[in-house]
Structure formats: C-alpha cells, structure tokens
Amino acid sequence: MTDFLIKKLIKDYEQTENPQVRTAYGMMAGLVGICCNLVLFGAKIAVGIMTSSISVMADAFNNLSDAASSIVGFVGMKMAQKPADEDHPFGHGRIEYISAFIVAFIVIEVGFSLLKTSVGKLLHPETLTFGLVSVGILLFSVVVKLWMALFNRKLGKRIQSSVMMATAADSLGDVAATSATILSIVVFGLWKVNIDGLVGLIVSVLVMIAGINIAKDTLEPLIGGPIDPEIYRKITAFVNGYNGIAGSHDLIVHNYGPGRSMASIHAEVPSDVDIEVSHEIVDKIERDAAKKLGIFLVIHMDPVSLKDGRVKKIRQLMEETLRGLDERLTLHDFRVVDGTSQINLIFDLVVPRDYTKQMQDACKQEICQRMKEKDERYHCVITAECTYCTEQ
C-alpha cells in the first residue's frame, strides 16, 4: 500500500536527495495522516458516546490532535519549501522543525487535558456499556494506527526524516493506548469491573510521553546536534577520494533544514605541490559536492609533508604513543620544526568528547613526557580538540 501511494502521488520518487521530492513525501504523509486520523476520530467519538467511555473518548480526541498535528506538519512542509530570500539567505527549511515542535506542544496539551478528565473519572466513575461493535471499531483503529506507524517509519527512513520517525513512534504509542482502552471495555463486559478511569490515566500519560519525545527529536537539529556517523563517513570519503588529497579532518556540518546543509572541512594537501594546483583540486571538490551531495562545502587546505622519511618516522612514533594511552586518540596537521636546541612536534590531538579539560591537560602532559623519554630534544606543541561526530 505504501509503495503504491508513493508511486502514484510522488513524481521522481526515487530521487530522495532532491528537496522538492523530499517535500512531496512530507506532504503526502501529512495528507494521509489527516484523513486517517479524522476517520478514526469520528468512529471513536461515536463509540465513546454510545458506551459512555471516557477512555474511548480520550483516545478519540488523541486522534483529533494527531489530525491537527498532521495539518501543522503539512503546512510546515509547504512553508519549508520556500526558496531563500534577502532576509533568509539559507532558505526556510528549519520551519519543518518548528512545525514539528508545535505538534509536540499540541500532543502534550491534549495529554494533559485527558489526564485531568481521567482523574475525575477515577474519583467519580460512571457505568460503561459493553458492545462488540465498539470493540470491533477500536480493533480497526489499532490496525490503522499500526499501518500508519509502519508507513511513516518507511518514509522516514527513505528520506532520513527525524520528524516522520517521531510520528511513527507516536502512532505506536496510539496502538498501545487504544489496546489499553479495548482492555477496559472487555474487562467491564466480562467482570463488571470499571477500570475506565485508570486506563484513561494510562492513555493520557502515553500521549504526553509521545509529545515529549517528539519535542526532543525536533529540538536537536534546532539547537545543533552532532554529525551523524553515516554523513561524516560519506563526506570524508568523498573528499578523500580525489587525487591530490592526502586526508581530511575537522568536518563541521550546519543544518538549515532537511536536505539543506552547509559544511566545512580541512583537507590535507602535499606541501611540495604548487598551491595553485591544490587550489584547483579543492575548487573542483566543492563544486562536485554541491552537485552530487547537495551540500555547500567549504574546504580549508592544510599542507603536509608526505615524502620526508624523517617526519613520517616521527609521526609513526607519535601515533604509537597515542595508542598506548587511549586507542581513541588520533592526530592531524602533524609538523616537525627544528629549533636550535629542540625539535618541535606540532599537531592537533583529537580526544573523545567525554574527556574533561583536566583529562585533556593530563593527556597532553603524558604525551610530552613519553616523547621526551624517546628523545629529550622532542618538544610537543599540542592543541586538543573534540570531534563533532557522534563516534570517534
């Protein structure tokens, strides 16, 4: 069903890197969410009135809030498609995150309202009406919501959308909530035990948890999260794949909305190659990155010595020293500068993000000490830094 909708409603659906195609996915997901949730709301509110069940009506209004959320998401995706202008040179892509954040507040507010109503039902319970039709409609709701969860998860993975993945998680929460509602009706029908208020309380908590999770997922790209390891490897492998590039480091990616990224990276070039030749290579990489990766990439050149055997030997010695301290330690921009009475070893040390300032200082002192033991002329000039990626 999902593949059928994608092929029928989205032009060039395989080109998921295209911002317009990506927006089309989001708008389709929004329309499907609006339609499904409105149908479920109408069915459940009718069942809730017939059975006098607060948990069923709570679940119905949860679906109504989901429909409102889909509308907000639909409008947000449409606005995020607007091109860059004088006031917003990087485009309007982050509106998608803002709209998802609004959705989170809607979900949390609905959950809180249901919480108050459920507490009232716990204090003043009302008689329920058991009916196979009611249970059947709710079971239908579980099936629909389960399909919506799988639908959003598939689309979310296809276009790398954290918002859709959050929506999928929200739908799974609805599956659990509706299943609990069915339980309350069945329990009352079989044993005349009214657990409606308690189940309504559980539903409200699940709804609020879903809202909080959506808020967390959408806040991260707004605040600025770490680089996804897959994106990190993709960009570095792309840069390192060009002749004339000896390696790369210090990759930073700025997100201006899904599919809209700017990145900067340091590329190591041979120091014995003419600077104009290296500059031409770097320019080509930047142009190709825009075309093939859809990323505005800025490259800083770092000249390194590749043919000096003495420098290579000292670097290998340094790398062995780092591995002896911590396998996660790496270095870049390694230079050897001879002085009158000492040999300066200048480099950047990349440490894990869990290293405190005190740990970094202690690590640098230990490296200096161990290198002096190998040659008392060695004097280390170390700049410690953390990676911007989620893994070393």
N, C-alpha and C positions, 0 to 999 in steps of 0.2 A: 504493500500500500504506500509506504514511504517513498520507495523508488518511483512508483507510478506518479505520485504527486510532483516529485522533483522533475521528472522528465516532461510532464505536461505543463507545469507552471513556470519553470525557470529556463530561460534561454542561455545556452552555453554553460549548462550546469556543471560541467567538468572543470571549468576554469575558475576554481575556488580562490585563486590568488587575486582575481580581478575584483576591485572594491564594489563595482556595480552588481556583479554576480553574488557577491557576499551579502550585499544589502537585500537582494532579491530573496535569498534564503531566509534572512531575518524577517522580512515582511510576510513571506509565506507562512513561517512558523507562527507569527502574530495572528494572522487571519484564521489559521487552523485552531489556535488556542482560543480565540474569541468565540468561534462557532461552537466548539465542543463544550466549553465552559457554560455558555448561555443555555445550551440544551440540557446540560446536567443540572444547572440551577433551577430551571423550570420544572424538571421532573422531581427533583428532591424537595423543592418548596411545597409542591402539591402533596407529596408523600408525608412531609413533616406536618402539614395542616391536618391531613386525614388521620394520622396516628398520634397527634399532639406530642410529637417527639422533639425536644429541644436539641438533642444531638443530631438528628437528621436535618433540622433547620439550620443548625450551626454549620453542618457540612455543606448545606446549600449556599449559605452566604460566603463560605470559604470559596466555593466555585465562582460566585459572583465577583469576589475580589480577584480571583485568578483571571476572569474575563476583563476586569478593569486593568489588571496588570498587563494583559496582552495588548490592550488598546494603547496603554502608555508605551509599551515596548515597540509597538507598530509605528506610532508617531515618532518615537525616538530614533528608530532606524531610518525613517524617512528624512528627518531633520539632519541626521548624521551624514547623509549623502550629499549635503550641500557642499559646493566647492569652496576653496579658500577665497578669502576676500581681504580687503585692506585692514580690517580690524582683527581678522583671524587668519594669519598667513599660513598656519599649519592645518587649516580646514576645521571641520566641525565634528570630527569622528568621536570625540570624547562625550558628545551628547548621548551616545548609546549607553555609556557607563552611568551617566547622570540619570537617564530614564530608568535604568535597572535599579538604581539606588532609590528612586521614588517608588518603584514597585515594592522594594523591600519594606519601606515605611507603610505602604498600604496593607501589606500582608501582616505586619506586626500589629497595626491598629485593629484590624479585623480580629486577630487572635486575642487581643486584649479585651475587646468587646464581648467575644464569646466566653472568655474567662469569667467576666462579671455575671453574665447570664447563667452560666453553669453553676456558679457558686449559689445563686439564687435558687436554682432547681434542687441543689443539694439540701438547702435549708427548708425549701417548700416543694417537695416532689409532687408531680401530677401523674395521673393514671395514663398509661400508654395503650395504644391499640395495635395488636399484632395482626399482620396480614402478609400473605405470601406475595402479593403484588408489590408491597413495599420492599420486601427483601429482594425480590427479583430486580426491581429498578436500581436498588443500591448495588447489587452484584454487577449489573450492567455498567454502573458508574465505575466500579473497580476495574473492569476490563478496559473501559475507555481511558481511564487515567493511566493504567499500566502501558497502554499503547502510546499515549502522549509522552510518557517518560522515555520509552524506547525511541520514539520519533525525535524528540528534542536532543537526546543523547547522540543519536546517529548524525543529526545535522550539526550539533555542537562539535563533534569530533572531526567532521568533514571540513568545517570552515574555522576550526580552532577558536570557538566562541565560548568564553567562560560564562557568559550570560545564559546561553542555551543550556549549558551543563547545569547551571544553578536551577533553571526552570525544570530540567529533568529531575533533579533532586527534590524539588518542590512537589512535582507530580507523584513521586514515590512516597513522599510524606502524606499526600492526599489518599493514596492507596491504603496506607496504614490507618489513617483516620477513619475512612469510610468502612474499612473492615471492622474497626472497633465499634462503629455505630451499628453495623449489622449484628454484632455480638450482643449489644444491649437489647435490641428488639427481640432476638431469638431467645435470650435468657428470660425476658419478661413473658414471652409467649409460652415457654415451656414450664417455668417455675414461678411465674408471677413475682419475680424479684426485680425491683426497679433500680437499675444501675445507670439510668439515663444521664443524671447529673454528673456522676463520676466519669462516664465516658465522654460527655461533653467537655469536662475539665481536661481530660487527656487530649482530646482533639484540639482544644484551644492552645495547649502547650506545644503540641506538634506544629501548629500553624505558626506560632511565634518563633519557634526554633528555625523553621524554614525561612522565615523573614530575616532573621539574624544571619543565617548562613549566606543568603543572597547578598545582604549588605556587606559582609566580609569579602565575598568574591568580587564585588564591584568596586570596593574601596581600594583594593590592592593596586590595580592599574592607575587609579587616580593619584594615589599617594606616590607610587613608584616602587614596584616590586623588583626582585632580582631577575636576571635574564634566564629564560627557560633554557635548560641544557641543550635541547634539540636545536633551538635557534642559534645558541652560542656555537655549537659544532658546525652548523650549516654555514654561518657567515665566515668563521675562521677557516674552514675547509675551502670555501670559495676563494678567499683572498690568498691562502697559501698555495692554491693550485696554479697560480701564474708563475711563469719563468721570470726570474729576477727578484722573487720574494723569498727570503730565507726563513721567515716565520712571522708570527703576529702575536699581539698581546693587548691588554688594556682595552678590551671591547666594551663599549657602553651603548646601550640601546634605549632610546627615548620613544615612548609610545604616545601617539596622538590620536588614538582610536584604533579599532581592529583594522588591520591591513594598512595602517598608516604609521610608519616608523622612520625614525632618523637614527643613525648610528655613527659612532666614531671608533677608530681602531688605529693602533700603532703597528706599522708594517716594517719589518727589518729588511734592509736592502744592503747588498755588498758595498763596503766602503771604497773599494777600488774601482767601482763602476761610475762612469760620468753621471753627475747629478741630473742632467737633462734626460738621460736615458731612463733612469729610475723614475723621474717625474712623469715621463710619458707613460710608463707602465702603470703607475698609480692612477693617473687620469683615466686610463682605459678601464681599470678595475672599478672605479667609481661610476663610470658610465654604464658598464655592464651590470653592476649591482642594481642600478635603477631599473634597467630593462628586465633582467632575469629574476631578481629577488624582490623587486618592488620596494626597495629600501634606499633612502637618500643617505649614502655612505660618504663620510669624510675620513681621509686617511692621512695620518702623520707618519713621515718617514724617519726611521732610526737607522743610521749607518752602522754596520757591524763588520768586524774583521772575520773573514771566513778562511783565509789562506795562511794566516800566521800560525805556524805549528806551535809556537810557544804559548800564544794566547789560548789555543784550543786545549793544550795540556793543562794549563792553569784552570780553565773553566771546568774541565772534567774533574779536576781535583776538588773544586768548589762544589760541584753537583754531588759528588760522593760524600762530602762533608754534610751537605743539607740532608741527604737521605739518611745519614747516620743519626741526625737529630729528629727528623719527622719526615715520613715518606710523602706527606702532602706539601712540603715546601718546594717551591720552584723559583727560578730566577729568569731575568731577561735584561736586555741592554747591558751586557757584561763588557767592560772595558778594562784594559790594563794600561796604566800610565806610570812610566818610570820617573822616579824622583832622584835626588842626589844621594839620599841615604835609605830610601824605602821604595817599595813597589806598591802603588795604589791600585787596589782592586775595587772598581766602582760598578755597582749593579743595583737593580731593583729586586727586592725579595717579596714574593707573593706568599702571604700567610693565610691560613684558614680564617674564616670570619669569626670563629669562636675564640680567637686569640685576643686577649686584652692588651692594653697599652703596656702594662708591666711585663706580660708574656713576650710581646714583640721586642722590648728592650733587652730582656734576658736572653732571648734567642739571638739577637744581633751580637751581644757580648760574647756568647758562647761560640758563635761562628768566627768572630775575630780571634778569640783565644786559640781555637783549634787550627786555624790557618797559620797563626804565628808559630805554633808548635812544628808545623811543616817547614816554614821558612820565616825566620824572625824579621825579614825585610817586608813581609806582606802586611799591608795596612788596608783594612776593609772600610769602604765608604758605602754604607747600605741605606737604601730608602725602602722601608717596609710599607706594603700596601695589601689590601684585601681584594679578592676577586668580586666582580659584580654578578657572577653566575651563581646558581643555587648549588652547584657542586664544583669541586676542585678539578 
